[in-house]
Amino acid sequence: MISDILLKLVAERTGLPIRKVKNTLELLVDGATIPFIARYRKEATGSLDEVQIAEIQREHKQLEDLQKRKETILSAIEEQGKLTDDLRRRIEQTYDSTTLEDLYLPYKRKRKTRASVAREKGLEPLAEQLFRKQDRDAERAAAPFLNDEVPNVEEALQGARDIIAEWINEDEKARNLVRAAFRREATIRSKVARGKEEEGAKYRDYFDFEEPLKKCPSHRMLAIRRGEEEGILRVYVTPDEDDTIYRLERKYVEGNGSAARQVKEAVQDGYKRLLSPSIETEFRNLSKAQADEEAIGVFATNLRQLLLTAPLGQKRTLGIDPGFRTGCKVVVLDASGNLLDNTAIYPHPPQKDQYQATETLKHLVRQFEIEAIAVGNGTAGRETLSLCRAIDFGRKLDIFSVNEAGASIYSASEIAREEFPNEDVTVRGAVSIGRRLMDPLAELVKIDPKSIGVGQYQHDVNQTRLKESLDQVVESAVNSVGINVNTASQHLLTYVSGLGPTLAKNIVTYRSENGPFQSRRQLLKVPRMGEKAFEQAAGFLRIREGKHPLDNTAVHPETYPIVEQMAKDLGCTVQDLIDQPKLRKQIDLRRYTSETVGLPTLNDIMKELEKPGLDPRGTAKTFEFANIHTINDLEIGMVVPGIVNNITNFGAFVDIGIKESGLVHISQLANKFVKNPADVVTLNQEVMVKVMDVDLKRGRVQLSMKAV
């Protein structure tokens, strides 16, 4: 049962109608996946997309975690015998984690503190006297508290100040006052650590840096934090100290008597020693979390675009992993991506055997009737690409440069060892490059997304949150394309809605023992495939040339009867409906609506009947760089073609055919203000760029798109 209070809070935080939130959460609790809900339960959710559904899920999870934290806190305070009705009410009614922790702070079990030591010496009553009657004579008030442990007035007053400082630190109002100062005017400052100037040269932009915290963009925040982690930078986040202390003094100090002066000292000490470090940590964590979310968002957008890169399709392919000294590993793949043969060629220095390399490639192309060549874009990639394009193969052959980021990670992975137990890492890497051209999605899902190289500080952000976000992206991409159940690998099937590792393995095993699936309903014969898993997965699995024409579409089996009724009403077959647009135009969708099926689902069905089995990613196209090979070939003012290979929130990186990708800063993307680079460019987009600056020493190239 979903709590009404949590429902209302999730609706408020997401800005979505409570009815949509309620229906979505009920579906999630019932075991439905995000892709399934977004695609096949539009009537229930009001056509919410995957991002909105994921946000509902995340907010609800956070609120549930907060509820559990409340229970822990209430139990801990009750054990101390200090849980009043008012405190219980305040804890139960708050849904802000910061407020909750402030309420708990005075009751939190602490390690030994200066205040606790003073309490053990019996000085808390003195602190109370000074704090409540600030017109008193402090020395006279302290005299009765002297003993063997407190030998003089100064020690008594010091202990009392320590206790008052801790009270102020634990006072919710004081903490909120200091938070307001941090929120309003905190600056982030960084200085180079002594003796680290040379070692940390790449951080020199931050050796003496200061900026308002609320204006510090995520990439700068993460760079500064990385420099701090590496011991290069010293970082501080603070508001105006004098102003903040003045505001605290106005709240807690009354008059000018000697007791008031003790309280004033306690306020200053409490701020510098306790409050400021505590709230600084809070704001550092908050700004880091915000920077993480931005960076993760950039990474997720890039990853989705990369996964949905247009495939070449099922064509016989040569995959080449280029290299100089170790040569180029060449593999032959059939139209299904199976490895048929492999060899090595050595066309580059030091061997420089171009003749033999050319003859080997020509022989393999002829023997295996190769239709395309995929060349990795790493070391020696441009040289190998030029070699292949210079060869006369006697017929047209498409030759592609393929982004090989992460191929080495795959080649040494457990998945690669399972696929090719008898081949070495160089063969596996070349296979990955070839398959990436044929079907980028099917191959890239085998690699840890962090290793693909389309992120921004991906190793610095919250790894749990990053994994959660990227897993959702992979799942979304896989299900948006649809998977051929008769050719998909076990690893690819794992990401299909409702399946997971066990069912994916069982599908592959069943397929190998019984031959290709003939219908979606046959999936129910797979061990452990229940009705619920079938419901979640079926619409995302395709069966080419199956028994039922709708099995090769995104139409869900639960709505097959509707399409069959449409065909019956028109006196034709379902296949006729697919083949003949004029028949589909005669359908009045309103006749087929019901309590559970509305126009959103019926419109989706009609769209599928128009393009059954069509891959939404398009088809891969070849691309040629300008005649430049190293950074030394560049000249300022040169205009060259390139491919966007990474997008950050400060601009886009473009591969122009040399080792170093050039940066098009956000200010150089277009002749207008650009808030988000992803609004202007997409990953793998072909662009023309102008060379604006070349820094040979640092290996940096500045490019512009608006200057073209």
C-alpha positions as CSV (number, residue, x, y, z in Angstrom):
1,M,0.0,0.0,0.0
2,I,1.4,3.4,-1.0
3,S,1.1,6.1,1.7
4,D,-1.1,9.0,0.8
5,I,1.4,11.4,2.3
6,L,4.2,10.0,0.2
7,L,2.0,10.1,-2.9
8,K,1.3,13.8,-2.3
9,L,5.0,14.6,-1.7
10,V,6.2,12.7,-4.8
11,A,3.6,14.6,-6.9
12,E,4.7,17.9,-5.4
13,R,8.4,17.2,-6.0
14,T,8.0,16.0,-9.5
15,G,5.3,18.5,-10.5
16,L,3.1,15.8,-11.8
17,P,-0.6,15.1,-11.2
18,I,-1.2,12.9,-8.2
19,R,-3.3,10.5,-10.3
20,K,-0.5,9.8,-12.7
21,V,1.9,9.4,-9.9
22,K,-0.4,7.0,-8.1
23,N,-1.0,4.8,-11.1
24,T,2.8,4.8,-12.0
25,L,3.8,3.8,-8.5
26,E,1.2,1.0,-8.4
27,L,2.6,-0.4,-11.7
28,L,6.2,-0.2,-10.3
29,V,5.2,-1.9,-7.1
30,D,3.5,-4.6,-9.1
31,G,6.8,-5.4,-10.8
32,A,6.4,-3.5,-14.1
33,T,9.6,-2.0,-15.6
34,I,10.1,1.6,-16.7
35,P,10.3,0.8,-20.5
36,F,7.1,-1.3,-20.3
37,I,5.2,1.3,-18.4
38,A,6.3,4.1,-20.8
39,R,5.4,2.0,-23.9
40,Y,2.4,0.0,-23.0
41,R,0.6,1.7,-20.1
42,K,0.1,5.2,-21.5
43,E,-3.6,5.3,-20.5
44,A,-2.7,4.7,-16.8
45,T,0.2,7.2,-16.7
46,G,-1.2,9.8,-19.0
47,S,1.7,9.1,-21.4
48,L,4.5,9.8,-19.0
49,D,7.9,9.2,-20.6
50,E,10.8,7.1,-19.1
51,V,12.5,10.1,-17.5
52,Q,9.4,11.1,-15.6
53,I,8.7,7.6,-14.5
54,A,12.3,7.2,-13.3
55,E,12.0,10.4,-11.4
56,I,8.8,9.2,-9.7
57,Q,10.6,6.0,-8.7
58,R,13.6,7.8,-7.4
59,E,11.7,10.3,-5.4
60,H,9.5,7.6,-3.8
61,K,12.6,5.6,-2.9
62,Q,14.2,8.6,-1.3
63,L,11.1,9.3,0.8
64,E,10.9,5.6,1.8
65,D,14.5,5.8,2.9
66,L,13.7,8.9,4.9
67,Q,10.9,7.1,6.7
68,K,13.3,4.3,7.7
69,R,15.7,6.9,9.0
70,K,13.0,8.6,11.0
71,E,12.2,5.2,12.7
72,T,15.8,4.7,13.6
73,I,16.1,8.2,15.1
74,L,12.9,7.9,17.1
75,S,14.0,4.6,18.5
76,A,17.5,6.1,19.4
77,I,16.0,9.1,21.2
78,E,13.4,7.0,23.0
79,E,16.1,4.7,24.3
80,Q,17.6,7.7,26.0
81,G,14.3,8.6,27.6
82,K,14.3,12.0,25.9
83,L,11.5,11.6,23.3
84,T,8.8,14.2,24.1
85,D,5.5,14.3,22.3
86,D,6.5,17.6,20.6
87,L,9.8,16.2,19.4
88,R,8.1,13.0,18.1
89,R,5.5,15.1,16.2
90,R,8.2,17.3,14.6
91,I,10.3,14.3,13.5
92,E,7.2,12.5,12.1
93,Q,6.0,15.6,10.2
94,T,9.3,16.5,8.6
95,Y,10.2,15.2,5.1
96,D,13.4,17.2,4.8
97,S,16.5,15.2,5.6
98,T,18.5,18.2,6.7
99,T,15.8,19.3,9.2
100,L,15.6,15.7,10.4
101,E,19.3,15.5,11.1
102,D,19.2,18.9,12.9
103,L,16.5,17.6,15.2
104,Y,18.5,14.5,15.9
105,L,21.8,16.3,16.4
106,P,21.5,17.1,20.2
107,Y,20.7,13.5,20.9
108,K,23.2,11.9,18.7
109,R,25.8,9.8,20.5
110,K,29.1,11.6,20.2
111,R,32.8,10.8,20.7
112,K,34.4,12.7,23.6
113,T,34.1,16.5,23.0
114,R,35.3,19.5,24.8
115,A,31.7,20.1,25.9
116,S,31.3,16.5,27.2
117,V,34.5,16.9,29.2
118,A,33.2,20.1,30.7
119,R,29.9,18.4,31.6
120,E,31.7,15.6,33.4
121,K,33.4,18.3,35.5
122,G,29.9,19.6,36.5
123,L,30.1,22.9,34.5
124,E,26.7,22.6,32.7
125,P,24.8,24.6,35.4
126,L,27.4,27.4,35.0
127,A,26.9,27.4,31.3
128,E,23.1,27.7,31.8
129,Q,23.5,30.6,34.2
130,L,25.8,32.6,31.9
131,F,23.6,31.9,28.8
132,R,20.3,32.7,30.5
133,K,21.4,35.7,32.7
134,Q,24.0,37.5,30.6
135,D,23.9,40.5,32.9
136,R,25.6,38.5,35.6
137,D,29.2,38.8,36.8
138,A,30.8,35.8,35.1
139,E,33.7,35.4,37.5
140,R,31.5,35.5,40.6
141,A,29.1,33.0,38.9
142,A,32.1,30.7,38.2
143,A,33.5,30.7,41.8
144,P,31.2,28.0,43.3
145,F,32.3,25.6,40.6
146,L,36.0,25.4,41.5
147,N,37.3,22.1,42.7
148,D,40.2,19.7,42.2
149,E,39.2,19.2,38.5
150,V,38.4,22.9,38.0
151,P,41.3,24.7,39.8
152,N,40.6,28.3,38.6
153,V,37.9,30.6,37.3
154,E,39.3,30.7,33.8
155,E,39.1,26.9,33.4
156,A,35.5,27.0,34.7
157,L,34.6,29.7,32.2
158,Q,36.4,27.9,29.4
159,G,34.3,24.8,30.1
160,A,31.1,26.8,30.2
161,R,32.0,28.4,26.9
162,D,32.6,25.0,25.3
163,I,29.2,23.8,26.4
164,I,27.5,27.0,25.1
165,A,29.4,26.6,21.8
166,E,28.0,23.1,21.4
167,W,24.5,24.3,22.3
168,I,24.7,26.9,19.5
169,N,26.1,24.4,17.1
170,E,23.2,22.0,17.8
171,D,20.5,24.8,17.7
172,E,18.4,24.3,14.6
173,K,17.9,28.1,14.3
174,A,21.7,28.8,14.4
175,R,22.3,26.1,11.7
176,N,19.7,27.6,9.4
177,L,21.1,31.1,9.9
178,V,24.6,29.9,8.9
179,R,23.1,27.8,6.0
180,A,21.4,31.0,4.7
181,A,24.8,32.8,4.8
182,F,26.4,29.9,2.8
183,R,23.5,29.8,0.4
184,R,23.5,33.5,-0.2
185,E,27.2,34.3,-0.4
186,A,29.5,31.4,0.0
187,T,32.6,31.4,-2.2
188,I,34.8,28.4,-3.3
189,R,38.5,29.1,-3.1
190,S,41.4,26.9,-4.1
191,K,45.1,27.3,-3.6
192,V,48.0,25.1,-4.8
193,A,49.5,23.0,-2.1
194,R,53.1,23.9,-1.2
195,G,55.6,22.2,-3.5
196,K,52.9,20.8,-5.8
197,E,53.2,23.4,-8.6
198,E,55.0,21.2,-11.1
199,E,53.3,17.9,-10.3
200,G,49.9,19.6,-10.6
201,A,50.5,21.6,-13.7
202,K,47.3,20.5,-15.3
203,Y,45.4,22.2,-12.4
204,R,47.2,25.5,-12.7
205,D,43.9,27.3,-13.6
206,Y,42.9,26.6,-10.0
207,F,46.2,27.5,-8.2
208,D,44.7,30.8,-7.0
209,F,41.1,30.6,-7.8
210,E,37.9,32.1,-6.2
211,E,34.3,32.1,-7.4
212,P,30.8,32.3,-5.9
213,L,29.8,28.8,-5.0
214,K,26.4,29.1,-6.6
215,K,27.9,30.1,-9.9
216,C,30.6,27.4,-10.1
217,P,29.6,25.0,-13.0
218,S,29.7,21.3,-12.5
219,H,32.8,20.6,-14.6
220,R,34.8,23.2,-12.7
221,M,33.6,21.9,-9.3
222,L,34.6,18.3,-10.3
223,A,38.0,19.5,-11.5
224,I,38.7,21.3,-8.3
225,R,37.5,18.4,-6.2
226,R,39.7,16.0,-8.2
227,G,42.7,18.3,-7.6
228,E,41.9,18.3,-3.9
229,E,41.7,14.5,-3.9
230,E,45.1,14.2,-5.5
231,G,46.6,16.5,-2.9
232,I,47.4,19.3,-5.4
233,L,44.9,21.8,-4.2
234,R,43.6,23.1,-0.9
235,V,39.9,24.0,-1.2
236,Y,37.7,26.1,1.1
237,V,34.0,26.9,0.9
238,T,33.1,29.9,3.2
239,P,30.7,32.9,3.4
240,D,31.8,36.2,4.9
241,E,32.9,35.2,8.4
242,D,32.6,38.5,10.1
243,D,29.1,39.1,8.8
244,T,27.9,35.6,9.7
245,I,29.3,35.8,13.3
246,Y,27.7,39.2,13.7
247,R,24.3,37.7,12.8
248,L,24.8,34.9,15.3
249,E,25.9,37.4,18.0
250,R,22.7,39.5,17.4
251,K,20.7,36.3,18.1
252,Y,22.5,34.9,21.1
253,V,24.3,37.8,22.9
254,E,22.3,40.1,25.2
255,G,23.9,43.2,26.6
256,N,27.6,44.0,27.4
257,G,28.1,42.4,30.8
258,S,30.9,40.0,31.6
259,A,28.6,37.0,31.2
260,A,27.5,38.4,27.8
261,R,31.2,38.6,26.8
262,Q,31.6,34.9,27.7
263,V,28.6,34.1,25.5
264,K,30.0,36.2,22.7
265,E,33.3,34.3,22.9
266,A,31.4,31.0,22.8
267,V,29.4,32.1,19.7
268,Q,32.7,33.0,17.9
269,D,34.3,29.7,19.0
270,G,31.2,27.7,18.1
271,Y,31.0,29.2,14.6
272,K,34.7,28.7,13.8
273,R,35.3,25.3,15.4
274,L,31.9,23.6,15.0
275,L,29.2,25.4,12.9
276,S,31.3,26.6,10.0
277,P,33.1,23.3,9.4
278,S,29.9,21.4,9.7
279,I,27.9,23.6,7.3
280,E,30.9,23.8,5.0
281,T,30.9,20.0,4.7
282,E,27.2,20.1,4.1
283,F,27.5,22.6,1.3
284,R,30.5,20.9,-0.2
285,N,28.5,17.7,-0.3
286,L,25.5,19.5,-1.7
287,S,27.5,21.2,-4.5
288,K,29.3,18.0,-5.2
289,A,25.9,16.1,-5.5
290,Q,24.6,18.8,-7.9
291,A,27.8,18.6,-10.0
292,D,27.5,14.9,-10.0
293,E,23.9,15.0,-11.3
294,E,24.9,17.4,-14.1
295,A,27.8,15.3,-15.1
296,I,25.8,12.1,-14.9
297,G,23.1,13.7,-17.0
298,V,25.7,14.7,-19.7
299,F,27.1,11.1,-19.6
300,A,23.6,9.6,-19.9
301,T,22.7,11.7,-22.9
302,N,26.0,10.9,-24.6
303,L,25.7,7.2,-23.9
304,R,22.2,7.0,-25.2
305,Q,23.2,8.7,-28.4
306,L,26.2,6.4,-28.8
307,L,24.2,3.3,-28.1
308,L,21.7,4.4,-30.8
309,T,24.4,5.0,-33.4
310,A,23.2,3.9,-36.8
311,P,24.3,0.3,-37.5
312,L,25.6,-1.1,-40.8
313,G,23.4,-4.1,-40.4
314,Q,24.1,-7.8,-41.2
315,K,27.0,-7.6,-43.7
316,R,30.2,-9.6,-44.1
317,T,32.8,-7.5,-42.4
318,L,36.6,-7.2,-41.9
319,G,37.4,-5.8,-38.5
320,I,40.9,-4.3,-38.1
321,D,42.5,-3.3,-34.8
322,P,45.4,-1.1,-36.1
323,G,48.8,-0.8,-34.6
324,F,52.4,0.1,-35.5
325,R,55.0,-2.1,-33.9
326,T,52.6,-5.0,-33.1
327,G,50.9,-4.8,-36.5
328,C,47.2,-4.7,-37.3
329,K,45.0,-7.6,-36.2
330,V,42.5,-8.5,-38.9
331,V,39.3,-10.6,-38.3
332,V,36.7,-11.9,-40.7
333,L,33.1,-11.8,-39.5
334,D,30.1,-13.3,-41.3
335,A,26.8,-11.4,-41.6
336,S,25.8,-12.5,-38.1
337,G,29.0,-11.4,-36.5
338,N,30.5,-14.9,-36.1
339,L,34.3,-15.1,-36.3
340,L,35.4,-17.0,-39.5
341,D,39.2,-16.2,-39.7
342,N,41.9,-14.0,-38.3
343,T,45.4,-12.9,-39.2
344,A,47.9,-10.0,-38.8
345,I,49.4,-7.5,-41.2
346,Y,52.4,-5.2,-40.7
347,P,52.0,-2.3,-43.2
348,H,53.4,0.4,-40.9
349,P,56.9,1.1,-39.3
350,P,59.0,-0.7,-38.2
351,Q,58.1,-3.6,-40.5
352,K,56.5,-1.5,-43.2
353,D,55.4,-4.5,-45.3
354,Q,52.7,-2.7,-47.3
355,Y,52.8,-5.1,-50.2
356,Q,52.0,-8.2,-48.2
357,A,49.4,-6.3,-46.1
358,T,47.6,-5.2,-49.3
359,E,47.7,-8.7,-50.8
360,T,46.4,-10.2,-47.6
361,L,43.4,-7.8,-47.4
362,K,42.6,-8.3,-51.1
363,H,42.7,-12.1,-50.6
364,L,40.4,-12.0,-47.6
365,V,37.9,-9.7,-49.3
366,R,37.7,-12.0,-52.3
367,Q,37.6,-15.3,-50.3
368,F,34.9,-14.2,-47.9
369,E,33.0,-11.8,-50.2
370,I,33.5,-9.0,-47.7
371,E,31.0,-6.1,-48.0
372,A,32.6,-3.6,-45.5
373,I,35.8,-2.9,-43.6
374,A,35.8,-1.5,-40.0
375,V,39.0,0.2,-38.9
376,G,39.6,1.1,-35.3
377,N,40.3,4.8,-34.7
378,G,43.1,4.4,-32.2
379,T,46.9,4.2,-32.7
380,A,47.7,3.9,-36.5
381,G,44.0,4.2,-37.3
382,R,44.3,7.0,-39.8
383,E,47.2,5.3,-41.5
384,T,45.4,2.0,-41.7
385,L,42.3,3.7,-43.0
386,S,44.3,5.4,-45.8
387,L,45.9,2.1,-46.7
388,C,42.5,0.4,-47.1
389,R,41.1,3.2,-49.1
390,A,44.0,3.1,-51.5
391,I,43.6,-0.5,-52.3
392,D,41.7,-1.5,-55.5
393,F,39.4,-4.3,-54.4
394,G,37.9,-4.6,-57.8
395,R,34.4,-3.5,-56.6
396,K,32.8,-1.0,-54.3
397,L,33.6,-1.6,-50.6
398,D,32.5,0.7,-47.8
399,I,35.3,1.5,-45.4
400,F,34.6,2.9,-42.0
401,S,36.5,4.5,-39.1
402,V,35.1,3.0,-35.9
403,N,35.4,4.5,-32.4
404,E,37.3,1.8,-30.5
405,A,37.0,3.3,-27.0
406,G,36.6,0.5,-24.5
407,A,37.4,-2.3,-27.0
408,S,40.5,-3.3,-25.0
409,I,38.3,-3.4,-21.8
410,Y,35.9,-5.8,-23.6
411,S,38.7,-8.0,-25.0
412,A,40.0,-8.7,-21.5
413,S,36.6,-9.1,-19.9
414,E,34.8,-12.3,-18.7
415,I,32.2,-11.8,-21.5
416,A,34.9,-11.9,-24.2
417,R,36.6,-14.9,-22.6
418,E,33.2,-16.7,-22.7
419,E,32.6,-15.8,-26.3
420,F,36.2,-16.5,-27.5
421,P,37.9,-18.8,-25.0
422,N,40.6,-19.9,-27.6
423,E,41.5,-16.5,-28.9
424,D,43.8,-13.8,-27.5
425,V,42.9,-10.3,-26.6
426,T,44.0,-8.8,-29.9
427,V,41.6,-11.0,-31.8
428,R,38.7,-10.2,-29.4
429,G,39.4,-6.5,-29.8
430,A,39.3,-6.6,-33.6
431,V,36.0,-8.6,-33.4
432,S,34.6,-5.9,-31.1
433,I,35.5,-3.2,-33.6
434,G,33.9,-5.1,-36.5
435,R,30.8,-5.9,-34.6
436,R,30.5,-2.3,-33.4
437,L,30.1,-1.3,-37.0
438,M,27.5,-3.9,-37.7
439,D,25.4,-3.3,-34.5
440,P,26.8,-0.7,-32.1
441,L,24.1,-1.3,-29.5
442,A,24.6,-5.1,-29.3
443,E,28.4,-4.7,-28.9
444,L,28.6,-1.7,-26.6
445,V,26.3,-3.2,-24.0
446,K,29.1,-5.6,-23.2
447,I,31.3,-2.8,-22.0
448,D,31.2,-0.9,-18.7
449,P,29.8,2.4,-19.9
450,K,32.4,4.3,-17.9
451,S,35.1,2.9,-20.3
452,I,33.4,4.1,-23.5
453,G,34.8,7.6,-23.1
454,V,31.8,9.8,-23.6
455,G,31.6,11.2,-20.1
456,Q,32.8,14.1,-18.1
457,Y,34.7,13.2,-14.9
458,Q,32.8,9.9,-14.8
459,H,35.3,8.5,-12.2
460,D,34.8,11.4,-9.8
461,V,31.0,11.3,-9.5
462,N,28.9,9.1,-7.1
463,Q,29.5,5.7,-8.6
464,T,26.2,4.1,-7.3
465,R,24.1,6.9,-8.8
466,L,26.2,6.8,-12.0
467,K,25.6,3.0,-12.4
468,E,21.9,3.4,-11.7
469,S,21.5,6.1,-14.3
470,L,23.6,4.4,-17.0
471,D,21.9,1.0,-16.5
472,Q,18.6,2.8,-17.1
473,V,20.0,4.4,-20.2
474,V,21.2,1.0,-21.5
475,E,17.9,-0.7,-20.7
476,S,16.0,2.2,-22.4
477,A,18.1,2.1,-25.5
478,V,17.9,-1.7,-25.9
479,N,14.1,-1.7,-25.5
480,S,13.5,1.4,-27.7
481,V,15.2,-0.5,-30.6
482,G,13.7,-3.9,-30.1
483,I,15.8,-7.1,-30.0
484,N,15.8,-10.0,-32.5
485,V,15.3,-12.9,-30.0
486,N,16.8,-15.4,-32.5
487,T,20.1,-13.7,-32.9
488,A,20.6,-11.6,-29.7
489,S,23.5,-12.5,-27.4
490,Q,22.8,-13.5,-23.8
491,H,24.3,-10.3,-22.6
492,L,22.0,-8.2,-24.8
493,L,18.9,-10.1,-23.8
494,T,19.8,-9.3,-20.1
495,Y,18.8,-5.7,-20.7
496,V,15.4,-6.5,-22.2
497,S,12.5,-5.4,-20.0
498,G,11.5,-8.2,-17.5
499,L,14.3,-10.6,-18.3
500,G,17.6,-10.3,-16.4
501,P,20.6,-12.7,-16.5
502,T,18.8,-16.0,-15.6
503,L,16.0,-15.7,-18.2
504,A,18.4,-14.4,-20.8
505,K,20.6,-17.5,-20.4
506,N,17.6,-19.8,-20.5
507,I,16.4,-18.2,-23.7
508,V,19.8,-18.7,-25.4
509,T,19.9,-22.3,-24.1
510,Y,16.3,-23.1,-25.3
511,R,17.2,-21.5,-28.7
512,S,20.3,-23.7,-29.1
513,E,18.4,-26.8,-28.2
514,N,15.2,-26.3,-30.1
515,G,16.1,-24.0,-32.9
516,P,14.9,-20.4,-33.7
517,F,11.7,-19.2,-32.0
518,Q,8.7,-19.3,-34.3
519,S,6.4,-17.1,-32.2
520,R,6.4,-14.9,-29.2
521,R,4.1,-17.3,-27.3
522,Q,6.8,-20.0,-27.7
523,L,8.8,-17.9,-25.2
524,L,6.5,-19.2,-22.5
525,K,8.1,-22.6,-22.9
526,V,11.4,-21.2,-21.7
527,P,12.2,-22.4,-18.2
528,R,11.2,-19.9,-15.5
529,M,9.4,-17.6,-18.1
530,G,6.2,-16.8,-16.2
531,E,3.3,-14.8,-17.4
532,K,4.6,-11.6,-15.7
533,A,8.0,-11.8,-17.3
534,F,6.4,-12.6,-20.6
535,E,4.1,-9.5,-20.3
536,Q,7.1,-7.2,-19.5
537,A,9.4,-8.6,-22.3
538,A,7.3,-9.8,-25.2
539,G,6.7,-6.4,-26.8
540,F,10.4,-5.7,-27.0
541,L,11.4,-9.0,-28.6
542,R,11.2,-9.4,-32.3
543,I,10.8,-12.6,-34.4
544,R,11.7,-12.1,-38.0
545,E,9.5,-14.1,-40.4
546,G,7.5,-15.6,-37.5
547,K,4.1,-17.3,-37.6
548,H,2.3,-14.1,-36.6
549,P,3.0,-11.0,-38.6
550,L,2.8,-8.8,-35.4
551,D,5.6,-10.8,-33.8
552,N,8.1,-8.6,-35.8
553,T,6.6,-5.4,-34.5
554,A,6.4,-3.5,-31.2
555,V,2.6,-4.3,-30.9
556,H,2.2,-6.2,-27.6
557,P,0.6,-9.6,-27.7
558,E,-2.0,-8.4,-25.3
559,T,-3.4,-6.1,-28.1
560,Y,-3.2,-8.7,-30.9
561,P,-7.0,-9.3,-30.6
562,I,-7.6,-5.6,-31.3
563,V,-5.6,-5.7,-34.6
564,E,-7.2,-9.0,-35.5
565,Q,-10.7,-7.5,-34.9
566,M,-9.7,-4.5,-37.1
567,A,-8.7,-6.9,-39.9
568,K,-11.9,-8.9,-39.5
569,D,-14.1,-5.8,-39.6
570,L,-12.4,-4.8,-42.9
571,G,-12.6,-8.4,-44.3
572,C,-8.9,-8.8,-44.7
573,T,-5.9,-10.4,-42.9
574,V,-3.5,-8.8,-40.4
575,Q,-0.8,-9.0,-43.1
576,D,-3.0,-7.1,-45.5
577,L,-3.4,-4.3,-42.9
578,I,0.4,-4.1,-42.7
579,D,0.9,-4.2,-46.5
580,Q,-1.9,-1.8,-47.6
581,P,-2.0,1.8,-46.3
582,K,-5.4,2.4,-47.9
583,L,-6.9,-0.3,-45.6
584,R,-5.5,1.3,-42.5
585,K,-7.0,4.7,-43.5
586,Q,-10.4,3.1,-43.3
587,I,-10.0,2.3,-39.6
588,D,-11.9,4.5,-37.0
589,L,-9.8,4.1,-33.9
590,R,-12.6,5.3,-31.6
591,R,-14.5,2.0,-32.3
592,Y,-11.7,0.0,-30.6
593,T,-11.3,2.0,-27.4
594,S,-12.1,0.4,-24.1
595,E,-11.6,0.9,-20.3
596,T,-8.0,-0.2,-20.6
597,V,-7.1,0.6,-24.2
598,G,-7.3,4.2,-25.3
599,L,-6.2,6.3,-28.3
600,P,-2.5,6.6,-27.2
601,T,-2.1,2.8,-27.4
602,L,-4.2,2.6,-30.6
603,N,-2.1,5.3,-32.3
604,D,1.1,3.4,-31.3
605,I,-0.4,0.3,-32.9
606,M,-1.1,2.2,-36.2
607,K,2.4,3.6,-36.3
608,E,3.8,0.1,-35.9
609,L,1.7,-1.3,-38.7
610,E,3.2,1.4,-41.0
611,K,6.8,0.4,-40.3
612,P,6.9,-3.2,-38.9
613,G,10.4,-4.3,-37.9
614,L,12.0,-1.0,-39.0
615,D,15.2,-0.2,-37.1
616,P,14.8,3.4,-35.7
617,R,18.5,4.0,-35.8
618,G,18.9,4.3,-39.6
619,T,22.0,3.0,-41.4
620,A,25.7,3.7,-41.0
621,K,27.4,6.1,-43.4
622,T,31.1,6.5,-44.4
623,F,33.0,9.6,-43.5
624,E,36.3,11.0,-44.7
625,F,38.6,13.3,-42.8
626,A,40.8,16.1,-44.3
627,N,44.4,15.3,-45.3
628,I,45.8,15.9,-41.8
629,H,47.3,13.3,-39.6
630,T,48.9,15.0,-36.6
631,I,48.5,18.2,-34.5
632,N,51.6,19.6,-36.3
633,D,49.6,19.5,-39.6
634,L,47.1,22.1,-38.3
635,E,47.1,25.8,-39.1
636,I,45.0,28.5,-37.5
637,G,42.1,29.4,-39.8
638,M,42.0,26.0,-41.4
639,V,38.4,24.6,-42.0
640,V,38.1,20.8,-41.7
641,P,35.4,18.2,-41.4
642,G,35.0,16.3,-38.1
643,I,32.8,14.0,-36.0
644,V,31.5,15.0,-32.6
645,N,32.9,12.3,-30.2
646,N,32.1,13.7,-26.8
647,I,29.8,16.4,-25.4
648,T,30.2,18.1,-22.0
649,N,28.4,21.0,-20.4
650,F,31.1,23.4,-21.5
651,G,31.3,22.4,-25.1
652,A,31.8,19.5,-27.6
653,F,34.9,17.6,-28.5
654,V,35.4,16.9,-32.2
655,D,37.5,14.2,-33.9
656,I,39.2,15.9,-36.9
657,G,41.4,12.9,-37.7
658,I,44.3,13.4,-35.3
659,K,45.2,11.9,-32.0
660,E,43.9,14.9,-30.0
661,S,40.2,15.8,-30.2
662,G,39.6,19.5,-30.6
663,L,37.3,21.4,-28.3
664,V,34.5,23.6,-29.6
665,H,33.7,25.7,-26.5
666,I,30.0,26.3,-25.8
667,S,30.5,30.0,-26.9
668,Q,31.8,28.8,-30.3
669,L,29.0,26.3,-31.1
670,A,26.5,28.7,-32.7
671,N,25.8,32.3,-33.6
672,K,23.4,32.5,-30.7
673,F,23.4,32.0,-26.9
674,V,23.7,28.2,-26.1
675,K,22.7,27.1,-22.7
676,N,23.2,23.4,-23.3
677,P,25.6,22.0,-25.9
678,A,23.3,19.0,-26.4
679,D,20.7,21.4,-27.8
680,V,23.1,22.2,-30.8
681,V,25.1,19.0,-31.4
682,T,24.7,15.2,-31.0
683,L,27.2,12.5,-30.6
684,N,28.6,11.2,-34.0
685,Q,27.3,14.3,-35.8
686,E,29.3,15.3,-38.8
687,V,30.4,19.0,-38.6
688,M,32.7,21.5,-40.2
689,V,35.0,23.3,-37.8
690,K,37.5,26.1,-38.0
691,V,40.9,25.8,-36.2
692,M,41.1,28.8,-33.8
693,D,44.2,27.9,-31.7
694,V,46.8,25.1,-31.4
695,D,48.7,24.5,-28.2
696,L,51.4,22.1,-29.1
697,K,52.9,21.9,-25.6
698,R,49.7,20.9,-23.9
699,G,48.3,19.0,-26.9
700,R,45.2,21.2,-27.1
701,V,43.2,22.3,-30.1
702,Q,40.5,25.0,-30.0
703,L,37.9,24.9,-32.7
704,S,34.8,26.9,-33.7
705,M,31.6,26.0,-35.5
706,K,30.2,29.5,-35.6
707,A,33.3,30.8,-37.4
708,V,32.7,28.5,-40.3
